[in-house]
Each structure stands twice: as C-alpha cells, then as structure tokens.
Amino acid sequence: MANLLSLNELSLQEIDHILDRAEEIRKMGNEGWLEPNHQLVANLFFEPSTRTRFSFETAEKRLGYQVLNFSSKASSTQKGESLYDTVRTMQAIGVNAVVIRHRQEGYYRQLAGSIHLPILNAGDGAGDHPTQALLDLLTIRQEFLLFQGLTVAIIGDLRYSRVARSDAEVLTRLGCRVLLSGPEEWKNDALPGERTTVDEAVEEADAIIMLRIQHERHEQSMKMTKEDYHRRFGLTQERASRMKHDSIIMHPGPINRGVELDGELVESDRSRYFKQINNGVVIRMACLEWALQTGKGAEIHERVAEKW
C-alpha cells in the first residue's frame, strides 16, 4: 500500500508519473471505467467540502470502487470517538483505503504504525493539500508544457492556506519562480518564494493562483471590508488588464466573487478555474490507482514503499 500525505514525500519522477497517468485517463474519457472491482474506499470529511469531496467520489465511482461516505455529524465522533478509532473501525470492517480531510494539521501522524490501509490526505488544517497541488500542476503543465523557468504568483491568505504551502513547495522543486503576495498579517515566512506586491506579481506571472480567505482558521475577524480587500489584494479588472498576454488565472475554490477576484474574470478566457475542477477528477483517479496498487499505480509503488 502507499499513502499520499504530502508531495514532499514523493520524488519529482514519481510526481511526473502521477501527472502522466492523469493525462492518460483524461484522454480516455469515460471509456473503460465503471466496472465494479469490489474494493471499498471511505471518504472521511471532518470539514465542509464541495470540489474535493465530490471529485474524489466521482473518481472512485469511475474506477469501479464501492464508496462509503462518512458524515461526522452522524457518526460516533459526536460521542467522543477519536480519529484513530474511527479509521481503525474502517480498517476492521474491510475498507481498502480512506480519504481524509481534517481540521487538525498533521492528523495522520496519530495513525502511523497502527493503520494498515492507504490514507489519501484531502487536506489537513493549514498543512498540506497534495491532490489540489497535483491538479494545479496538471493544469499548468497542460498550458505551458514545462515548469522550468515559469513564474507563478500565489496571492492572498498565505498564512492559513494549505494550498499555498503545497503549491509553493512543489513548484519551487520543479524549477518555477514563485512570487508570494498578500496582507502583511497573513504572510508566511516559511513558504519558499519571493515576497512582492500584488501589482508586481500580477504583471510578472505566467500563472496567477488567487487564494480564498481562510476565515474559519483566523484567530480574529478580518480587519478590512471585502470591498477593501478586493481593491488592495484582489485580482480586479484593472489589474488583470496588466497581465502578460498568455498568462492564466487559477483558484483552488470556493471562489468569493468580487473578493479574491472580479466575478467576470472567473469565466474569462484567461481563467482555468473550471478546468482545474475537471482535472481534479482525473488526478484523484490516478492517485487512487497508485495508492491501491492497480493500473499505473503499481508501476511506481515499489520505488516509494520504503518511504511510508
């Protein structure tokens, strides 16, 4: 088995394998899927989610897996059951893999050594979001073919965004120049990249990743209005007019139109927002294959098995 907890645990070659497999799946369309294989995958989401949860479920069903969707509000976690005991229960009833989103950063550390089924991290607090980073990589690669030498701007709530962390780290490893910008109170000095202004980032970037404001993780409420944030740190129509002619706009979602970016830009020719969502399904299919040692996943499992 293989876990997918953070892209830092994978080599660049292994990341390329997953991206290549996702592209193969995308070109196949719906053909060849939907044949039941009797493997069980449980989706354990302890935080709200639309794109990640439903793209994982779509991916699982396309691969023919039997899907168990966990609701924390209707589970024994309401009676005090720990995450470990919940996952251990999934293992005991015969689940073959679990997909987990949890508010606690590094939640998976409490499962190490005792859980013997693949864990796919669907987001851990302000920690990592590996499958989001992979779908962002796939989207950028489809546009520019190569990563080396690209400039990618990550703008917004850098301190609390797990997407910012995962993207900045892997893009730097791949040879991209990463520009970081956002409110001073939400800066993150641990992220690799160059600190710059929003205007400079927008003008220099090949790909611009706008981040959602992580209100649910803030210790205090936002000090500025949504309108003020949009004017100072958002991608306005005026800023977008100064982008490079072939640059693209990305966002991990959910988008707050008129806050992180102007509503009309969401479906503009530069936007790749819905393409990212589409890529999320094929990326998660490739990750599930890999974790469960089926299809192309089996090819690279042997090289990473010792890491987990």
N, C-alpha and C positions, 0 to 999 in steps of 0.2 A: 504494500500500500504506500501511498505518498500523500503527505499533507501539502496544502497550499496556504501558508500563513502570511508570508511576506516575500516580495520579489527579491529581497536581499539574500534569500536562501537559495536562489537559483542563479546559475551562470548565464551569461549572455547567450551562449549557444542554446541552452535549454529554453530560454525565453523565445528565441527565434523559432525553435521547434513548435512551441505552442502557437505563435503567431502564424506560422506556415500552415499548421493544421486547421486553424480557424479560417484561414483564407480558402483552403480546400473545401471545407464544409460550406462556406458561403457560396462558392461556385456550384456546389451540388444542389443547392436549393433544398426543397423538401423531399427529394427523391432518395430512397434508400433508408429512410428513418421510420419511426412509428411502429417498429416491430418489437413487441414486448420481450424483455430479456430477464424479467423476474428479479432484478436487483432492486433493492429498496433504498431510496435516498430521502432523508428527513431534512426539511428546511426549518431551522430554529431561529426565528427572528424575534429578538427582545427589544427592538426599536422599530418604529414605523419605516416602511419602505414601499415604493411602487416599482421603480425600474429594476432594482437589483433583485427583489423577491420574484417578480413575475418573469424576468428574463431567465433566472435560474430555473423556475418551474417549467417555462417553455422549453428550455434546453433539456431538462430531464425527460420531459414527455417526448420530445423529438428523438431522444436516444432510446426510448422504449422503457425507461425506468419506471418503477412504481413509486409514486410520490406521497409522502406524508407531510402535511403542512401543520406545523406546531403553532398554537396560539398561547402566548404566555398568560393572557388574561383568563384562559380556560384550563390552565394546567396546574400542577401541584406546586409550581413556583409561588403561587398565591398563598400556599400553606407553609412556605418557608423552605421548599426543596432547593438545594444548591444546583448550580450549573453542572457541576461534576455528576451529581446523582441523576440529573435529567439525561445527560449524554450517556451515562453508564446504563441507564434504562433502555435507551435507544439501541445500544450495543447488545444488551441482553435479549431484546425481542427480535433481533436478527437484521437490523438496519445495516446496510453495506457502506454508507457514507453519510456524513452530516454537513450541512451548510449552516454556518452560524453567523449571525450579526448580534453584537452585544455592546452595551454602553461602556463596559469596562475595557480599558486599554490593556492589551496583552492577556485577555481572558484565557487564551489557550494554554498558558503556562500551567494552570492548575489541572489541566487534563493530561499533561505529559507523563508518560510511563504507565498509565493505567487504562487509557483508552486506545483500543487496538482496531480502529477503523479510520479511514481518511477523513480529515477535517478540512473543509474549504472555508477560509475566512471571508465573510461577506461584509466585513467592516468591524473594527474593534475600537470603539470610542474615538479619540483623536489620534489613533495609532496608524493602522495601515488599511488599505483597500486594494488588495492586489489585483482582483479581476477588473476593477474600474481602471487601474493603471494599464492593464493589458489591453482593454478595449480602446483606451486613449492612444496607446502605441499603435494599434492596428489602424486606427483612423488616420493618424499622422503618416504612417508608412504608406497607406493607400494613396495619400495625396502627394507625398514627396519622394517616395521610394526608399530613400536613405535617411538615417538620423544624423550621421556625422556632419557637423557644420551648421545644422539648423539652429535657429534661435526660437526658443519657446518661452512665452511670458505666462506666469501664473500670478493672477491678480485677485486680491480680496482678503478673506479671513485666513491668513496663513497660519495663525497660531492654533486654531482649533480644527482645521480641515485635515482629515486623514488622506484625502485625495491629493492635497498639496504635498504632503510628505511622501507618499508613494510615487507620485509623478516626478517630483524634483529629484529624488534619489535615482530612479531608474533612467530618466532622461540624461542625467549627468553621466552615468555609467556608459550610456550609449553614444556619448560624444556630442551632445547638444549643449549649446549655451543657454542656461536657464536664467531668466530675469524674474525677480520677485518684487512685488509691489502691493501696497495696501495700507490701511490705517496703522499708525505707529503703535497703538495699544494692542494690535493683533499681529505684530511682527513675530517671526520665529527665527531666531539666530542659529538654530540647529539645522535649518534647511540648507542644502548646498545650492549655490547660485549667487547672482549679483543683485544687490539691492539698488533699486532705481525708482523713478517717479512713474506714475501711471502713464503719463503722456509719452515719456521716452520708451516705455515698454511696448505700448501700442504701436508706435512708429517703427520700431526695430524688429518686432517679432514676425516670424513666419506663421506661427500658430499661437493664438491667444486663448488661454484657459481661464475663464471667469469663474470664481468660486462663490458658492452660496454662503451667506452669513449664517454661521452656526449658532443661532440664538439659544438653542437648547443646551449648549455647552458653556455659554458665557456665565461668569460668576456675577456679573452686573448687567443691567439692561444697556442697550446701545445708547450712547450719548448724543448721537445725531439723528435727525429725522431720515426717513427713507429717501426723501427728495434730496436732502443734503448729501447723503451717501452717494446717490446716483450721480450728482453733479461733481463730486470730488473724486470718487473712486470707480464709478461705473463706466461701462462702455456706452457712451452716448453716440448719437448720430454724428455729431461733430467730430468726436474722437475717431469713430470708425472711418470717416472720410480721409483720415490721415494714415490709415493702414497701408502697408505695402500692397501692390496691386494683386499679388497672388496669395496673400495671407488668408488664414481661415480663423473662424471663431468657434470655440468649443466651450462646453459647460457640462459638469457632471450631473446636474439636476438635483432636486427640482429647481426650476428657474423661477425667480421672483421678477416678473417682467416690470421694467421701469425702475428696478433697484440695481441689480448687478449689470444688466444691460437693457438697452431700449427694446421694448416689445417688438418693434418691427424688424429688429435685427435677428430675432430668433429663427425666422423662416426666410431670411435673406439668402442671396446666392453665396455669401461667404460662410454662412452658418453650417456647421456639421453636427448640430445637436441631435437631430433625429437619426442621422447616420450612426452616431455613437450608440444610440439606443439599439439600433438594428445590429450593430457589431457586438453589442453586449451578449446577445443570444449565442452567436457562433463562438465567441471567446469562451463562454461558460460551458458550451458543449465540449470544446477542446480541453478545457480544464477538468471537466468531469471524466472524460475518456482517460486522460492522463492519470488522474488520481485513482481511478478504478482499474488501471492497467488493461484497458481494452483499446482496440484500434491503434492509433498512433501513440497513445499514451504509453503503451508497453515498450515502445522503442527507447524512450528516454528514462523510464523508471529505474532501470538498473544503474544508471550513472548517478542518480540522486538518492537512491535508497539509503545510503550510509549517512546522509545529512540529517535524517529525521530521527 
